[in-house]
Amino acid sequence: MSDLKLYNFFRSSTSYRVRIVLALKNLNYSYVPVSLSNGEQNQENYRKVNPLGGVPTLDHNGQFISQSLAITEYLDEVFETGIKLFPTDPFLKAKVRQVCEIINADTHPLQNLKVLNLLEKDFKISPEQKQQWMQRWIGDGVTAVEKVISNYAGDYCFGNQVTAADAFLIPQVFSATRFNIDISSCKTVLRVNENALKNPAFQAAHPYRQIDTPADLKIV
Ligand SMILES: N[C@@H](CCC(=O)N[C@@H](CS)C(=O)NCC(=O)O)C(=O)O
């Protein structure tokens, strides 16, 4: 019997990735809210399970794992349920991981709350400079994904089968929309996003359908 708990926050794109993965693997889990709005990620008791003070963190039978890509790979290897999130072909598997890493390593960190807080509060950047920063880094990341997937995409990033690449891309598109980033030239990305949002696993994981979603943002 597996006991899965996910420490996460409704609007966090990294949490959204893992919620998608859990839904795609048909896994039930307890949702433990960690409010980034209230700084709960930096409280001492949470830092004991996640030393860097970020969400998500997975607790599987009392064993804690952080980093959404590590969690994704772990769940895919441990559970035979649902779909396999990485192709078996080594080249395609590397391409899927390439998309995940463009988002995970080279895009999301530059839009992370702690980075924006530092830029705004310590470096006193203006709202216009902040927007320029976000457009540059999110725009670059999503455009790079567009170039990588354009030769492979079907309904999803790689053909018509959902992979981990989709679980990472769709939350990044959500953030791009939230921050008013122009990604209108990324036609393949937008098509994949539209398809994924019709998939029940992606719908269940959506930031505006979670137990900690504020009432004014809730959708059905
Ligand atoms: N690479 C980590 C990033 C985790 C992370 O930093 N998540 C953000 C939310 S999207 C966070 O918790 N930020 C807290 C902060 O910036 O203080 C992952 O993929 O899990």
The ligand as an SDF file (V2000), in Angstrom:
LIG
                    3D

 20 19  0  0  0  0  0  0  0  0999 V2000
   13.6170   22.9960   -9.6830 N   0  0  0  0  0  0  0  0  0  0  0  0
   12.6530   22.9160   -8.6140 C   0  0  0  0  0  0  0  0  0  0  0  0
   12.0840   24.2960   -8.3590 C   0  0  0  0  0  0  0  0  0  0  0  0
   11.1800   24.3650   -7.1380 C   0  0  0  0  0  0  0  0  0  0  0  0
   10.7250   25.7950   -6.9000 C   0  0  0  0  0  0  0  0  0  0  0  0
   11.5550   26.6670   -6.6620 O   0  0  0  0  0  0  0  0  0  0  0  0
    9.4100   26.0140   -6.9660 N   0  0  0  0  0  0  0  0  0  0  0  0
    8.8880   27.3490   -6.7660 C   0  0  0  0  0  0  0  0  0  0  0  0
    7.4000   27.4270   -7.1010 C   0  0  0  0  0  0  0  0  0  0  0  0
    7.0330   27.2540   -8.7920 S   0  0  0  0  0  0  0  0  0  0  0  0
    9.0410   27.7500   -5.3230 C   0  0  0  0  0  0  0  0  0  0  0  0
    8.7550   26.9800   -4.4430 O   0  0  0  0  0  0  0  0  0  0  0  0
    9.4850   28.9890   -5.0850 N   0  0  0  0  0  0  0  0  0  0  0  0
    9.5840   29.5020   -3.7540 C   0  0  0  0  0  0  0  0  0  0  0  0
   10.3460   30.7790   -3.7020 C   0  0  0  0  0  0  0  0  0  0  0  0
   10.8090   31.2650   -4.7400 O   0  0  0  0  0  0  0  0  0  0  0  0
   10.4850   31.2730   -2.5770 O   0  0  0  0  0  0  0  0  0  0  0  0
   11.5660   21.9040   -9.0160 C   0  0  0  0  0  0  0  0  0  0  0  0
   11.4460   21.6280  -10.2100 O   0  0  0  0  0  0  0  0  0  0  0  0
   10.8980   21.3310   -8.1430 O   0  0  0  0  0  0  0  0  0  0  0  0
  1  2  1  0
  2  3  1  0
  2 18  1  0
  3  4  1  0
  4  5  1  0
  5  6  2  0
  5  7  1  0
  7  8  1  0
  8  9  1  0
  8 11  1  0
  9 10  1  0
 11 12  2  0
 11 13  1  0
 13 14  1  0
 14 15  1  0
 15 16  2  0
 15 17  1  0
 18 19  2  0
 18 20  1  0
M  END
$$$$
